[in-house]
Amino acid sequence: MSDDLKKKMVNALTWSMVDRFGQQIIQLIIGLIFARLLTPSEFGLLGLIMVYVALSYVLVESGFSQALIRKQDANETDYNTVFYFNIIVSILLYLILFFTVPFIAKYFNQPQLIPIGRTLFLAIIFNAFCLVPLTKLTKVLDLKTIAKVNITSIIISGSLGLFLALLHLGVWALVAQQVLFNFCRVISFQYFVKWKPSLIFSFKVIQGFWKFSLNLLGTSILNVLFDNLYVLLLGLYYPIKQVGYYTQGKKLSDTFNFTFQSVLTGSTYPLFAQIQNDNERFRRIYREIAKKTSIITFPIMIVLIVAAKSFISVLLTVKFLPSVPYFQLLCLASLFTPLYALNISALNSKGKSKITFRIEVMKKALILLSIIICFKFGFIVMLWGYTLACFIAFIISSFYLKQVLTHFIRHQFLDFIEPVFIGIFISIFVFGLSFVIHNNQLLLLSQIVISGILYILIIKLLFKELYKTTYDFIMAKIGLISKMSLK
């Protein structure tokens, strides 16, 4: 790997991690306060309506952002055309949802969803204004600016949401947070990017991008629908508070899983796109990222599964203890998700969006089959079926990666097997503490400290180069912060 590209990769991954972990940590803190102020039913109401918002985000973006990133000679005509396309689609979707939300409310027998939805759907339009500025920054790997925008927006919107929650406005505090977050991003991107659209639009641009983007759009639609399928099933067949328990468990799982996944897809796709024609170099960089990803993600997710009860009882309070099995199974199901996301990113950057769409179709077919088979046995058994479907989908993506990159399955296996055993080893100690310590707060603190110490010692012993690189990086950042504070 050339020094320049390696520097770009490290910088991109660093700021992508700052962005995602910063967002998730702040959102986690805000969410913990919300959990003490609101009821599971109020979280359930937001969870039901957010399904339609998430699907709209995907339809507005339509896969054109990745097409712009992949096109190495993208010009102003391309950017402006995509910008106006995003705005037009977002307005059309808002109008459609505005008039159809009464039917959604009737379907779930929740009439309060009508005013909630009509307000929340404004976020779709605000989000559309952010897509091209976000793409321009991603294309040049300026993830530092993206981190500033996202973290600033989440702090402002979260603060307002908590203020409204303290005024006992219930679910409206959550609605206001979502809408203001997207509005703040519009203002922030305008300040940082300083890109102004021109009156340019070309249907040829849409036609040129469509072949590549159509498969990405199909993949994204499937992801959103199936990611929220269990919310819809709970909302239809179970009390609304069960939706709240599930969405809170899922949110905690996503705090870690979605962060890792977003870091990988957000930073590796533009990086892979730059070296898409050099297979040997591509494969070498891919393995380096896969190994470092595995040593972070597997131990964390495995320990979280074991420490779930103390984790949720302390963070969300005991009223959310029914979320524990949901959280554990979702963490288990997402164990291979970061590597799966890396595989998809690698295949897309090679122009194989048709293959990634095929993989997603197979994954969703497996999930649907698991629901059909497991439905009569209850929701928990359905989540076990979901977990198995996710594991099989990862294996399928690995076989396709082998074909495209000539990256052998045994090498892919070797990249993550050691971190899996490290996670299991640490989790044995974490689990043992639950038999000795019975106070949840003290138990969670002990589990965090013990697992952290064991993890650092293992990394220092088995991954000396990674330990040294990470240590030097952290000390350099601490030194930089100290110098800035002295000034």
Residue pairs with C-beta under 8 A, 6 or more apart in sequence:
1 9
1 281
1 284
1 285
1 288
5 271
5 274
5 275
8 141
8 271
9 267
9 271
9 285
11 141
11 143
11 144
12 141
12 143
12 267
12 270
12 271
13 263
13 267
13 268
13 289
14 473
15 143
15 144
15 146
15 147
15 267
16 143
16 147
16 262
16 263
16 266
16 267
17 263
18 144
18 147
19 143
19 146
19 147
19 150
19 151
19 266
20 258
20 259
20 260
20 262
20 263
20 266
21 259
22 147
22 150
22 151
23 150
23 151
23 154
23 259
24 255
24 256
24 258
24 259
26 151
26 154
26 155
26 158
27 154
27 158
27 255
28 252
28 255
28 315
30 154
30 158
30 161
30 162
30 177
31 251
32 315
32 316
33 162
33 165
34 43
34 161
34 162
34 165
34 173
34 174
35 43
35 248
35 315
35 316
35 317
35 320
36 317
37 162
37 165
37 166
37 173
38 165
38 170
38 171
38 173
38 174
39 170
39 241
39 244
40 241
40 242
40 243
40 244
40 245
40 248
40 319
40 320
41 240
41 241
41 244
42 170
42 171
42 174
42 244
43 174
43 243
43 244
43 247
43 248
44 235
44 240
44 241
44 242
44 243
44 244
44 247
45 110
45 112
45 113
45 116
45 171
45 240
46 116
46 120
46 171
46 174
46 175
46 178
46 247
47 231
47 235
47 243
47 244
47 246
47 247
48 108
48 110
48 113
48 231
48 232
48 235
48 240
48 243
49 101
49 104
49 113
49 116
49 117
49 120
50 120
50 178
50 228
51 224
51 228
51 231
51 232
52 97
52 104
52 117
52 121
53 120
53 121
53 123
53 124
53 178
54 224
54 227
54 228
55 221
55 224
55 225
55 228
56 90
56 93
56 94
56 97
56 121
56 124
57 124
57 127
57 224
58 217
58 220
58 221
58 223
58 224
59 89
59 93
59 217
59 221
60 86
60 89
60 90
60 93
60 124
60 127
60 128
60 131
61 86
61 131
61 220
62 85
62 86
62 89
62 213
62 217
63 209
63 212
63 213
63 214
63 215
63 216
63 217
63 220
63 353
64 82
64 85
64 86
64 131
64 209
64 213
65 82
65 131
65 132
65 134
65 135
65 138
66 212
66 213
66 216
66 269
66 348
67 209
67 212
67 213
67 216
68 74
68 78
68 79
68 82
68 132
68 135
68 139
68 209
69 135
69 138
69 139
69 269
69 270
69 273
70 212
70 273
70 349
70 351
71 78
71 209
72 273
74 139
76 198
76 200
77 200
77 202
77 205
78 205
78 209
79 132
79 135
79 136
79 195
79 197
80 197
80 198
80 199
80 200
80 201
81 200
81 201
81 202
81 205
81 206
82 131
82 132
82 135
82 205
82 209
83 131
83 132
83 197
84 197
84 201
85 206
86 128
86 129
86 131
86 132
87 125
87 128
87 129
89 128
90 124
90 125
90 127
90 128
91 125
93 121
93 124
94 121
94 122
94 124
94 125
97 117
97 118
97 121
97 124
98 118
98 121
101 113
101 114
101 117
101 118
101 121
102 114
104 113
104 117
105 111
105 112
105 113
105 114
105 117
107 236
108 235
108 236
110 235
110 240
112 171
116 171
116 172
116 175
119 175
119 179
120 175
120 178
120 179
122 179
123 178
123 179
123 181
123 182
126 179
126 182
126 183
126 185
126 186
127 182
127 185
129 186
129 189
130 182
130 185
130 186
130 189
132 195
132 197
133 189
133 190
133 192
133 193
133 195
134 146
134 189
136 193
136 195
137 143
137 145
137 146
137 192
137 193
138 146
138 266
138 270
139 270
141 267
141 270
141 271
143 266
143 267
145 192
145 193
148 188
148 192
149 185
149 188
149 189
149 192
150 185
152 184
152 188
153 181
153 182
153 184
153 185
153 188
154 181
156 180
156 184
157 176
157 177
157 178
157 180
157 181
157 184
158 177
158 181
160 176
160 177
160 180
161 173
161 174
161 176
161 177
161 180
162 173
163 173
164 172
164 173
164 176
165 173
167 173
169 176
212 351
212 353
213 353
215 353
215 354
215 356
215 357
216 348
216 353
216 356
216 357
218 357
218 360
218 361
219 353
219 356
219 357
219 360
222 360
222 361
222 363
222 364
223 360
225 364
226 363
226 364
226 367
226 368
229 367
229 371
230 246
230 379
230 382
230 383
230 386
231 243
231 246
231 247
233 371
233 379
233 382
234 242
234 243
234 246
234 379
235 243
238 379
242 322
245 320
245 322
245 323
245 326
246 323
246 326
248 316
248 320
248 323
249 312
249 323
249 324
249 325
249 326
249 327
249 330
250 326
250 327
250 330
252 311
252 312
252 315
252 316
252 323
252 327
253 327
253 330
253 331
253 334
256 297
256 300
256 301
256 304
256 331
257 301
257 330
257 331
257 334
257 337
257 338
260 293
260 296
260 297
260 337
260 338
260 341
261 337
261 338
261 341
264 289
264 293
264 338
264 341
264 342
264 345
265 341
265 344
265 345
268 289
268 342
268 345
268 346
268 349
269 345
269 348
269 349
271 285
272 282
272 285
272 286
272 345
272 346
272 349
272 350
273 349
275 281
275 282
275 285
276 282
276 349
276 350
276 351
279 405
279 406
282 346
282 350
282 405
283 405
283 406
283 407
286 342
286 346
286 405
286 407
287 407
287 411
287 415
289 342
290 339
290 342
290 412
290 415
290 416
291 415
291 416
292 466
293 338
293 339
293 342
294 338
294 339
294 415
294 416
294 418
294 419
294 420
295 418
295 419
295 422
295 459
295 463
295 466
297 335
297 338
297 339
297 419
298 335
298 416
298 419
298 420
298 422
298 423
299 419
299 422
299 423
299 426
299 451
299 455
300 423
301 331
301 332
301 334
301 335
301 423
302 335
302 420
302 423
302 424
302 426
302 427
303 423
303 426
303 427
303 430
303 447
303 451
304 311
304 327
304 331
305 328
305 331
305 332
305 427
306 427
306 430
306 431
307 430
307 444
307 447
307 451
308 324
308 327
308 328
308 331
309 321
309 324
309 434
309 440
310 434
310 440
310 443
310 444
310 447
311 327
311 444
312 320
312 321
312 323
312 324
312 327
313 320
313 321
313 440
314 440
314 441
314 444
316 323
325 380
325 383
326 383
329 380
329 383
329 384
329 386
329 387
330 383
332 387
333 383
333 386
333 387
333 390
334 390
335 391
336 390
336 391
336 394
336 416
337 390
337 394
339 394
339 416
340 390
340 393
340 394
340 397
343 394
343 397
343 398
343 400
343 401
344 356
344 359
344 397
346 401
346 404
346 405
347 353
347 355
347 356
347 359
347 397
347 400
347 401
347 404
348 356
350 404
350 405
352 400
352 404
355 400
355 404
359 393
359 396
359 397
359 400
362 393
362 396
363 389
363 390
363 392
363 393
363 396
366 388
366 389
366 392
366 393
367 385
367 386
367 389
367 390
369 385
369 389
370 382
370 385
370 386
370 388
370 389
371 382
371 385
371 386
373 385
374 381
374 382
374 384
374 385
375 382
398 409
398 412
399 409
401 407
401 412
402 408
402 409
402 412
418 462
422 455
422 458
422 462
425 454
425 458
426 451
426 454
426 455
426 458
427 451
429 450
429 451
429 454
430 447
430 450
430 451
433 443
433 446
433 447
433 450
434 443
437 443
437 446
456 467
459 466
459 467
459 470
460 467
